Amino acid sequence: MAVLEIDRKTAYTEFENTFDELYEHSRERTEKVSKRRQWWICRPIDDIMNAAFDTITELTAGYYKGRETEKNAIVKEAIRLLESLEKPLLIFWNVEQYEFRRMVNWVEIIRRELRLLNGLLPEEEKTEIKLYTVLDYSVINKMEFLSNMTKLHKYCYGKIIHADKAMKYTTSALLSRLIDEALYQVIKANRKIPTTKREYEIRKESISKAITSLRKMNRPMVAYFNIMGYSEQIMLEWSDMLVKEIRLLGALQRSDKQRFGTLE
């Protein structure tokens, strides 16, 4: 295959080869997950990777000489797709309890591909490469609101994965969406300690979104209790984890207001 070069001398084959590496890396890891879990935690990753595969294929198969605007739009779409992997990866890693080094290795391939794709864009259209968040449990376990959130998320998936199949597209799908959003927003809120008013507002908004998602879980959880016939002990254990997390996040909001409320 001929090597097509662009202004910065980034070869088309270089970003193709790196994407192939990423595609295989992702596929190998999602295929190793049990069949029960694959639909819930692997499908979102696989869907994004397949969409990115189509976009990369379009970029390399199309003829874009004199059509730079169209080519750049496709490059940006590939970048957007790879950046959107962060949330499903966090969900996957937490349910599977991934080791820190394995998460970092996966992210390093993604970021390498993002840098190559960014290099295909003209200087004025380049974007800042996204900093992916990984789950460092040595840090998470030192903060109760993070530790409890990751445990609650994993606990919920233990119930979702083994629930009645009739609930798959309704109650289970709703519960999955809510607990995933809560986990993501809590992790997002803790990416950086605020040093400006804007950073504090972003953190505050993320915590609020997490609390809202957790509060919405009450109805699907009641449905689970009724349909699955859980024991009172399981009902109390699950509910206590949920209530505890809402309480911890509320306390975090109040603490944050005292610490960061006067930032400018």
Secondary structure, 3 states (H helix, E strand, C coil): CCCCECCCCCEHHHHHHHHHHHHHHHHHHHHCCCHHHHHHHHHHHHHHHHHHHHHHHHHHHCCCCCCHHHHHHHHHHHHHHHHCCHHHHHHHHHHHCCCHHHHHHHHHHHHHHHHHHHCCCCHHHCCCCCCCCCCCHHHHCCCHHHHHHHHHHHHHHHHHHCCCHHHCCCHHHHHHHHHHHHHHHHHHHCCCCCCCHHHHHHHHHHHHHHHHHHHHCHHHHHHHHHHHCCCHHHHHHHHHHHHHHHHHHHHHHHHHHHHHCCCC
